[in-house]
Amino acid sequence: MNTFGEALKVTVFGQSHAPAVGCVLEGLPAGMAIDREALAAFMARRAPGSSPTSTRRKEADEVTIIAGLNPKGETSGAPIALTIPNGDTRSGDYAAMGKVPRPGHADLVAWRRWGDAWDRAGGGQFSGRLTAPLCAAGALCLQWLERQGIAIAAHALAIGAIGDEPFRARTLDERSRRRLSAQIESLRDGRSFPTIDEARGWVMEKAIQEAASEGDSLGGVIEIVATGVPRDLGDPMFDGVENVLARALFAIPAVKGVDFGAGFGAASLKGSEDNDPYAIDDDGEVSIAKNDAGGILGGITTGAPLLARIALKPTSSIAKRQRSVDLETMRAIELRVKGRHDPCVVPRAVPVAEALFALAIGDLMLSKRAFERL
């Protein structure tokens, strides 16, 4: 239940308030030099306490690779084991709540499964803190994918009712290709909020701060794109590309929905509108006129950009009073959640989405290589 992947496999361990969280990454090709500065920069995008719209918990998210590299700092072919320390924890905030499950959290189902043995502090193994090692593993995989000519980017497509400019990945003309490249590049310029349109990002930040001042939270949508992905990855039925990507993306605790290409919008289209027409290009190859399929047909990549969106619920931990029950007395009670929490998880989940997209695509690519060697 804590492992993802076949040819590229990641196993996550730790809890929110344990001494550390970490993971083991198996299958990354040997001989790749690790860019530690790029790894640190990627982790900084997810790190808590770095933005006025994030939790006040401060963690450096410094990655220590304890195995899997050779003396030159390259991948050796052995499993890569990494840890990230937990430092700024306040477990007392959770002990004070006793046995009162927080609405929207996994407290009740965890208590029913494991009783008093489960580690409740910070949400234990259900915490978004476990996305930190996923980010680290994904960042290493991204370094390999970039050397294969694959680019992955994500942005906050919506916060509440406020929208950003979407990726230009559903139209495949030359102008759209140039615009998509520019959009991907713009998200790497160090902007503080992960939107394509910076002005929309400022509006989103203000909305998050307003919700937080009211003791409330917001949800949103993250859009992810991958370009340069080879065609013919994936398989029909249960091992389709959508299946693999969705399974990875649902590891983000707040995710409640995933769609691809035109997604749920395709339900309101006619077949003549949704189908992506084919043509013969100047090189005599089959080309696709548009990309409402999101780069996937029959569970197999078409060579067009992969496009997905994930819907994230509002942060469950809010300062407003909520109805709950005391599991010792089995009586109704009002709860006001203590602790430090993101009023909106979307901004910090953007790099996590990129990391999980990378791990899923990396697994698909390496699985295909293994199959071709048989």
TORFITI-38799 format. One record per residue (C-alpha): x, y, z; residue in three letters. Coordinates in steps of 0.5 Angstrom, whole numbers, plus 2048, in hexadecimal, padded with zeros to 3 digits. Example, Ala and Ser with C-alpha at 12.3 -4.5 7.8 and 13.67 -1.06 7.14 Angstrom:
REM TORFITI-38799
8197F7810ALA;81B7FE80ESER;
END
This chain:
REM TORFITI-38799
800800800MET;806805801ASN;8098027FATHR;8088057F3PHE;80B8037ECGLY;80D7FC7E9GLU;8147FE7E5ALA;8158047E9LEU;8138037F0LYS;8128087F6VAL;8118067FDTHR;80F80B802VAL;81080B809PHE;80F80F810GLY;809814813GLN;80881B814SER;80B81C81BHIS;81081681AALA;81881881APRO;818817813ALA;81481580DVAL;817812807GLY;81780D801CYS;81B8087FDVAL;81B8097F5LEU;81D8037F1GLU;81E8027EAGLY;8218097E8LEU;8268087E3PRO;82D8077E5ALA;83380C7E3GLY;82E8137E4MET;8328187E7ALA;82D81C7EDILE;82C8237ECASP;82C8257F4ARG;82A82C7F3GLU;82482A7EEALA;8228257F3LEU;82282B7F9ALA;81F8307F4ALA;81982B7F3PHE;8188297FAMET;8188317FCALA;8128317F8ARG;80E82C7FCARG;81182E803ALA;80C831808PRO;80D83880BGLY;81083B805SER;80A83F803SER;804843807PRO;7FF83E804THR;802838807SER;80283580ETHR;807838813ARG;80A832814ARG;812833812LYS;81582D80FGLU;81C82E80AALA;81A827807ASP;821826806GLU;82281F802VAL;82881A805THR;829815800ILE;82C80F804ILE;82D8097FFALA;82C8087F7GLY;83280D7F5LEU;83980B7F3ASN;83F8107F6PRO;83E8147F0LYS;8378167F2GLY;8348127ECGLU;82E80D7EDTHR;8328067EDSER;82C8027ECGLY;82B8007F3ALA;8248027F6PRO;82580A7F8ILE;82380B7FFALA;821812802LEU;81F815808THR;81C81C80AILE;81C81E811PRO;816821815ASN;81882681AGLY;81282B81BASP;80D82781ETHR;808828823ARG;805822825SER;80182582BGLY;7FD828827ASP;7FA821825TYR;7FA81E82CALA;7F682482EALA;7F082282AMET;7EF81B82DGLY;7EB816829LYS;7E781B825VAL;7E881981EPRO;7E9820819ARG;7E4820814PRO;7E781F80DGLY;7ED81B810HIS;7EE814810ALA;7EE814818ASP;7E8810818LEU;7E980B813VAL;7F180A816ALA;7EE80981DTRP;7E980481BARG;7EF800817ARG;7F480181CTRP;7F1803823GLY;7F5807828ASP;7FC804824ALA;7FB80981ETRP;80080F81EASP;7FB81581EARG;80081B81FALA;80081F818GLY;7FB81A815GLY;801814816GLY;80281180FGLN;7FC81480CPHE;7FF81B80CSER;80181F806GLY;80881F80AARG;809818806LEU;80981C7FFTHR;81081F801ALA;8148187FFPRO;80F8177F9LEU;81181E7F7CYS;81981C7F8ALA;8188157F4ALA;8148197EFGLY;81981E7EEALA;81F8197EDLEU;81A8167E8CYS;81981D7E5LEU;82181E7E4GLN;8218177E0TRP;81B8197DCLEU;81D8207DAGLU;82381C7D7ARG;81F8187D3GLN;81C81E7D0GLY;81581E7D4ILE;8138257D8ALA;80E8247DDILE;80A82A7E0ALA;80482C7E5ALA;8008327E7HIS;7FA8347EBALA;7F58347E6LEU;7F08377EBALA;7EF8397F2ILE;7E88397F4GLY;7E483C7EFALA;7EB8407ECILE;7EE83D7E6GLY;7F583D7E3ASP;7F683D7DBGLU;7F68367D9PRO;7FC8327D6PHE;7FC8327CEARG;7FC82B7CEALA;7F58297CAARG;7F782D7C4THR;7FD82A7C0LEU;7FE8307BBASP;8058337BBGLU;8038397BEARG;8008357C4SER;8068317C4ARG;80A8377C5ARG;80583A7CAARG;8068337CELEU;80D8347CESER;80D83B7D1ALA;8088397D6GLN;80C8337D9ILE;8128387D9GLU;80F83E7DDSER;80D8397E2LEU;8158387E3ARG;81683F7E4ASP;81683F7ECGLY;80F8427EDARG;80C8427F4SER;80683F7F2PHE;8058397EDPRO;80183D7E7THR;80283E7E0ILE;7FF8457E1ASP;8028487E7GLU;7FC84D7E7ALA;7F78477E9ARG;7FC8457EEGLY;7FC84B7F2TRP;7F484B7F2VAL;7F58437F4MET;7FA8457FAGLU;7F584A7FCLYS;7EF8467FCALA;7F3840800ILE;7F5846805GLN;7EE848806GLU;7EB841807ALA;7F184080CALA;7EF846810SER;7E8844810GLU;7EA83D813GLY;7E883980DASP;7EC836807SER;7EC8357FFLEU;7ED8307FAGLY;7EE8307F3GLY;7F182D7EDVAL;7F882B7EAILE;7F982A7E3GLU;7FF8267E1ILE;8038257DAVAL;8088217D7ALA;80B8227D0THR;81081E7CDGLY;80D8177CFVAL;80E8127CAPRO;80880E7C7ARG;8068077C8ASP;8078077D0LEU;8028047D4GLY;7FD7FE7D3ASP;7F67FD7D2PRO;7F17FC7D8MET;7F47FC7DFPHE;7FB7FE7DDASP;7F98047D9GLY;7FD80B7D9VAL;7F780E7DDGLU;7F68087E2ASN;7FE8097E4VAL;7FE8117E4LEU;7F78117E8ALA;7FA80C7EDARG;8008107EEALA;7FC8177EFLEU;7F78147F4PHE;7FD8137F9ALA;7FC81B7FAILE;7F881B800PRO;7F38207FEALA;7F281E7F7VAL;7EA81C7F5LYS;7EA81B7EEGLY;7EF81A7E8VAL;7ED81C7E0ASP;7F181C7DAPHE;7F18207D3GLY;7EA8237D3ALA;7E881F7D9GLY;7E181F7DCPHE;7E08257D6GLY;7E081F7D1ALA;7D981D7D4ALA;7D68237D1SER;7D98237CALEU;7D781F7C4LYS;7DB81A7C1GLY;7DD81E7BBSER;7DF8237C0GLU;7E381F7C5ASP;7E781A7C0ASN;7EE81C7BEASP;7EE81C7B6PRO;7F48197B3TYR;7F881C7ADALA;7FF81A7A9ILE;80481F7ABASP;80A8227A6ASP;80E81C7A8ASP;8098177A6GLY;8088157AEGLU;8018157B1VAL;7FF81B7B5SER;7FA81D7BAILE;7F68247B8ALA;7F48257C0LYS;7F58217C6ASN;7EE8217CAASP;7F181A7CCALA;7F681D7D0GLY;7FB8197CDGLY;7F88127CEILE;7F480D7CALEU;7F28067CCGLY;7F78077D2GLY;7FD8087CEILE;80180F7CCTHR;8008127C6THR;8068167C6GLY;80281D7C7ALA;8038207CEPRO;80081D7D4LEU;7FB8217D7LEU;7F78207DEALA;7F48247E3ARG;7F38227EBILE;7ED8257EFALA;7F08267F6LEU;7EB8277FCLYS;7EB82D801PRO;7F082C807THR;7EC82880CSER;7EF82B812SER;7EC832813ILE;7EB836819ALA;7E4836819LYS;7E083281EARG;7DD82C81BGLN;7D982681DARG;7DC81F81FSER;7DC81A825VAL;7E081882BASP;7E2811829LEU;7E380F831GLU;7DC812833THR;7D981182CMET;7D581882DARG;7D581D828ALA;7DA823829ILE;7DC829826GLU;7E3829823LEU;7E882F821ARG;7EE82C81EVAL;7F582E821LYS;7FB82E81DGLY;7FE831817ARG;7FB830810HIS;7FB833809ASP;7F5837808PRO;7F6834801CYS;7FA82E7FFVAL;7FA82F7F8VAL;8008347F7PRO;80582F7FBARG;8028297F7ALA;80482B7F0VAL;80B8297F1PRO;8088227F4VAL;8048217EEALA;80A8227E9GLU;80E81D7EDALA;8088187EDLEU;8078197E5PHE;80F8187E5ALA;80F8127E9LEU;80980F7E5ALA;80C8117DEILE;81380E7E0GLY;8108077E2ASP;80C8077DBLEU;8128087D8MET;8178037DBLEU;8117FE7DBSER;8117FF7D4LYS;8197FE7D3ARG;8187F87D7ALA;8137F57D3PHE;8177F67CDGLU;81D7F37CFARG;8197EC7D0LEU;
END
